[in-house]
Amino acid sequence: MKEPFRITLARHAILLVFVAIALWPVLDVVSISLRPGNELRTTNWQLIPDNWTLDSYKQLFTEQPFLRWLGNSLLVSTAVTLTGVALAAIGGYAFSRFRFVGRGAMMTSILVTQMFPATMLLLPLYLMIARLGLIDTYLGLCIFYASTALPFCVWQMKGFYDTIPASLEEAARIDGCSPWQAFTKVILPLAVPGLVITALFSFMSAWSEYLVAAQILQDKEMFTLPLGLKSFQASMSTQWGLYAAASLLVSVPVVVVFVLLSKYLVSGLTLGSVKE
């Protein structure tokens, strides 16, 4: 039965209001990045000011080491993503398919770690990394990020593997595949949506994180994007134009990744949420 026009109109009006609320901060940042100097607020708000300029964007690439920060963030995020996907794919498969002593306790322990904020792990993990001599290294930062992202990723992949019938592996074994071949040639191709979710979560865990990076990295040449953006803020003044322009550019890779992987997101999150 077709719903009345008034209900449809009201529903769309409400949705447009929420869209406007969501877009307003982004449009405000766009406006700030186009203003000359460091104007944070203006009496006559316009999305594109009359005296708009791209000087802030030019300074990022000519006077600021923005490209270096971008490269550092891409290096760390890529390493964390590859590590997270590889370990979660194997770990989730082990929890899903095998029954071994301590399996339940290990799964519960992994789940319990998700009950606490990552900041509670900051001190013990920092001490461990310091004892390993990995302070001010990308390896130490990647270990920190991977260890905090893995619990969710392992549970996500375990739930996804549970939706794949074990009979497929049995058929592959009958056809002559080894256990590893059955896993890589049969199960992993079917688990692509779950792997995409795992990769996206691992990438986001490293791309926009500031607190851990501020503790691990001390050398300015090794700064990632969050640390670089923070350097625009001083105790007495803030370079708002550069801050806004850099914030928009930092969000571009994330938006691109979400758009490219959007077709996998719904199926990956839905199928990975089944109970054992």
Contacts in CASP RR format, 6 or more apart in sequence:
PFRMAT RR
TARGET T0000
AUTHOR 0000-0000-0000
METHOD contacts of the structure
MODEL  1
MKEPFRITLARHAILLVFVAIALWPVLDVVSISLRPGNELRTTNWQLIPD
NWTLDSYKQLFTEQPFLRWLGNSLLVSTAVTLTGVALAAIGGYAFSRFRF
VGRGAMMTSILVTQMFPATMLLLPLYLMIARLGLIDTYLGLCIFYASTAL
PFCVWQMKGFYDTIPASLEEAARIDGCSPWQAFTKVILPLAVPGLVITAL
FSFMSAWSEYLVAAQILQDKEMFTLPLGLKSFQASMSTQWGLYAAASLLV
SVPVVVVFVLLSKYLVSGLTLGSVKE
27 47 0 8 1.000
29 244 0 8 1.000
29 247 0 8 1.000
29 248 0 8 1.000
30 47 0 8 1.000
30 244 0 8 1.000
30 248 0 8 1.000
31 45 0 8 1.000
31 46 0 8 1.000
31 47 0 8 1.000
31 48 0 8 1.000
31 49 0 8 1.000
32 39 0 8 1.000
32 40 0 8 1.000
32 240 0 8 1.000
32 241 0 8 1.000
32 243 0 8 1.000
32 244 0 8 1.000
33 56 0 8 1.000
33 57 0 8 1.000
33 241 0 8 1.000
33 244 0 8 1.000
33 245 0 8 1.000
33 247 0 8 1.000
33 248 0 8 1.000
34 48 0 8 1.000
34 49 0 8 1.000
34 52 0 8 1.000
34 53 0 8 1.000
34 54 0 8 1.000
34 56 0 8 1.000
35 42 0 8 1.000
35 49 0 8 1.000
35 51 0 8 1.000
35 52 0 8 1.000
35 53 0 8 1.000
35 241 0 8 1.000
36 49 0 8 1.000
36 51 0 8 1.000
36 52 0 8 1.000
36 53 0 8 1.000
36 55 0 8 1.000
37 55 0 8 1.000
37 56 0 8 1.000
37 240 0 8 1.000
37 241 0 8 1.000
38 237 0 8 1.000
38 238 0 8 1.000
38 239 0 8 1.000
38 240 0 8 1.000
38 241 0 8 1.000
39 240 0 8 1.000
39 241 0 8 1.000
40 238 0 8 1.000
40 240 0 8 1.000
42 49 0 8 1.000
56 241 0 8 1.000
56 242 0 8 1.000
56 244 0 8 1.000
56 245 0 8 1.000
57 245 0 8 1.000
57 249 0 8 1.000
59 242 0 8 1.000
60 66 0 8 1.000
60 242 0 8 1.000
60 245 0 8 1.000
60 246 0 8 1.000
60 249 0 8 1.000
61 67 0 8 1.000
64 242 0 8 1.000
65 223 0 8 1.000
66 246 0 8 1.000
66 249 0 8 1.000
68 221 0 8 1.000
68 223 0 8 1.000
69 223 0 8 1.000
69 224 0 8 1.000
69 225 0 8 1.000
69 227 0 8 1.000
69 228 0 8 1.000
70 225 0 8 1.000
72 138 0 8 1.000
72 222 0 8 1.000
72 223 0 8 1.000
72 224 0 8 1.000
72 225 0 8 1.000
73 206 0 8 1.000
73 207 0 8 1.000
73 224 0 8 1.000
73 225 0 8 1.000
73 226 0 8 1.000
74 253 0 8 1.000
75 138 0 8 1.000
76 138 0 8 1.000
76 141 0 8 1.000
76 142 0 8 1.000
76 145 0 8 1.000
76 206 0 8 1.000
76 224 0 8 1.000
77 203 0 8 1.000
77 206 0 8 1.000
77 207 0 8 1.000
78 203 0 8 1.000
79 138 0 8 1.000
79 142 0 8 1.000
80 142 0 8 1.000
80 145 0 8 1.000
80 146 0 8 1.000
80 149 0 8 1.000
80 202 0 8 1.000
80 203 0 8 1.000
80 205 0 8 1.000
80 206 0 8 1.000
81 199 0 8 1.000
81 202 0 8 1.000
81 203 0 8 1.000
81 206 0 8 1.000
83 142 0 8 1.000
83 146 0 8 1.000
83 202 0 8 1.000
84 146 0 8 1.000
84 149 0 8 1.000
84 150 0 8 1.000
84 153 0 8 1.000
84 198 0 8 1.000
84 199 0 8 1.000
84 202 0 8 1.000
85 153 0 8 1.000
85 195 0 8 1.000
85 198 0 8 1.000
85 199 0 8 1.000
85 202 0 8 1.000
87 146 0 8 1.000
87 150 0 8 1.000
87 153 0 8 1.000
87 154 0 8 1.000
88 150 0 8 1.000
88 153 0 8 1.000
88 154 0 8 1.000
88 156 0 8 1.000
88 157 0 8 1.000
88 198 0 8 1.000
88 202 0 8 1.000
89 157 0 8 1.000
89 188 0 8 1.000
89 191 0 8 1.000
89 195 0 8 1.000
89 198 0 8 1.000
91 154 0 8 1.000
91 157 0 8 1.000
91 158 0 8 1.000
92 154 0 8 1.000
92 155 0 8 1.000
92 157 0 8 1.000
92 158 0 8 1.000
92 159 0 8 1.000
92 161 0 8 1.000
93 157 0 8 1.000
93 158 0 8 1.000
93 161 0 8 1.000
93 183 0 8 1.000
93 187 0 8 1.000
95 103 0 8 1.000
95 106 0 8 1.000
95 107 0 8 1.000
95 154 0 8 1.000
95 158 0 8 1.000
96 157 0 8 1.000
96 158 0 8 1.000
96 159 0 8 1.000
96 161 0 8 1.000
96 162 0 8 1.000
97 161 0 8 1.000
97 166 0 8 1.000
97 169 0 8 1.000
107 155 0 8 1.000
107 158 0 8 1.000
110 151 0 8 1.000
110 154 0 8 1.000
110 155 0 8 1.000
111 151 0 8 1.000
111 155 0 8 1.000
113 121 0 8 1.000
113 151 0 8 1.000
114 151 0 8 1.000
114 152 0 8 1.000
114 155 0 8 1.000
118 148 0 8 1.000
118 212 0 8 1.000
119 211 0 8 1.000
121 147 0 8 1.000
121 148 0 8 1.000
122 211 0 8 1.000
122 212 0 8 1.000
122 215 0 8 1.000
125 144 0 8 1.000
125 147 0 8 1.000
126 215 0 8 1.000
126 216 0 8 1.000
129 135 0 8 1.000
129 140 0 8 1.000
129 143 0 8 1.000
129 144 0 8 1.000
129 216 0 8 1.000
132 140 0 8 1.000
134 140 0 8 1.000
134 143 0 8 1.000
135 216 0 8 1.000
135 218 0 8 1.000
136 216 0 8 1.000
136 217 0 8 1.000
136 218 0 8 1.000
136 219 0 8 1.000
136 222 0 8 1.000
137 216 0 8 1.000
138 222 0 8 1.000
140 216 0 8 1.000
141 206 0 8 1.000
141 212 0 8 1.000
141 213 0 8 1.000
141 216 0 8 1.000
141 217 0 8 1.000
141 224 0 8 1.000
142 206 0 8 1.000
144 212 0 8 1.000
144 216 0 8 1.000
145 202 0 8 1.000
145 205 0 8 1.000
145 206 0 8 1.000
145 209 0 8 1.000
145 212 0 8 1.000
146 202 0 8 1.000
148 205 0 8 1.000
149 201 0 8 1.000
149 202 0 8 1.000
149 205 0 8 1.000
149 206 0 8 1.000
152 201 0 8 1.000
153 198 0 8 1.000
153 201 0 8 1.000
153 202 0 8 1.000
156 194 0 8 1.000
156 197 0 8 1.000
156 198 0 8 1.000
156 201 0 8 1.000
156 272 0 8 1.000
157 191 0 8 1.000
157 194 0 8 1.000
157 195 0 8 1.000
157 198 0 8 1.000
159 271 0 8 1.000
159 272 0 8 1.000
159 273 0 8 1.000
159 274 0 8 1.000
159 276 0 8 1.000
160 191 0 8 1.000
160 193 0 8 1.000
160 194 0 8 1.000
160 268 0 8 1.000
160 271 0 8 1.000
160 272 0 8 1.000
161 187 0 8 1.000
161 191 0 8 1.000
162 272 0 8 1.000
162 274 0 8 1.000
162 276 0 8 1.000
163 271 0 8 1.000
163 272 0 8 1.000
163 274 0 8 1.000
164 187 0 8 1.000
164 190 0 8 1.000
164 191 0 8 1.000
168 186 0 8 1.000
168 187 0 8 1.000
168 190 0 8 1.000
169 179 0 8 1.000
169 182 0 8 1.000
169 183 0 8 1.000
169 186 0 8 1.000
169 187 0 8 1.000
172 181 0 8 1.000
172 182 0 8 1.000
172 185 0 8 1.000
172 186 0 8 1.000
173 179 0 8 1.000
173 182 0 8 1.000
177 185 0 8 1.000
177 186 0 8 1.000
188 195 0 8 1.000
192 264 0 8 1.000
193 264 0 8 1.000
193 265 0 8 1.000
193 267 0 8 1.000
193 268 0 8 1.000
193 271 0 8 1.000
194 264 0 8 1.000
194 268 0 8 1.000
194 271 0 8 1.000
194 272 0 8 1.000
196 261 0 8 1.000
196 264 0 8 1.000
196 265 0 8 1.000
196 268 0 8 1.000
197 264 0 8 1.000
197 265 0 8 1.000
197 268 0 8 1.000
197 269 0 8 1.000
200 257 0 8 1.000
200 258 0 8 1.000
200 261 0 8 1.000
200 265 0 8 1.000
203 257 0 8 1.000
204 254 0 8 1.000
207 225 0 8 1.000
207 253 0 8 1.000
207 254 0 8 1.000
208 225 0 8 1.000
208 226 0 8 1.000
208 250 0 8 1.000
208 254 0 8 1.000
209 226 0 8 1.000
210 226 0 8 1.000
210 227 0 8 1.000
210 230 0 8 1.000
213 223 0 8 1.000
213 224 0 8 1.000
213 226 0 8 1.000
213 227 0 8 1.000
214 227 0 8 1.000
214 230 0 8 1.000
217 223 0 8 1.000
217 224 0 8 1.000
217 227 0 8 1.000
220 231 0 8 1.000
223 231 0 8 1.000
225 246 0 8 1.000
225 250 0 8 1.000
228 246 0 8 1.000
229 243 0 8 1.000
229 246 0 8 1.000
229 247 0 8 1.000
229 250 0 8 1.000
232 238 0 8 1.000
232 239 0 8 1.000
232 242 0 8 1.000
232 243 0 8 1.000
232 246 0 8 1.000
233 239 0 8 1.000
233 243 0 8 1.000
258 265 0 8 1.000
END
